[in-house]
């Protein structure tokens, strides 16, 4: 018998970064969506396991195949 198991989890990481910017740069930053902010300031690239806060199991799905 073959069984397929799909494990899904959510990993939460938090990183604090201080950035110098002018008021006009800050206004531009506020207009960006979160993906643009990440690309410009490379939040995701700098975030690693040391920033890990929590891992939550979302689901464990199984079925006989």
ABEGO torsion letter per residue (X at the ends): XBBBBBBBBBBBBBBBBBBBBBAAAAAAAAABBAAAAAAAAGAAAABBAAABABBBBABBBBBBX
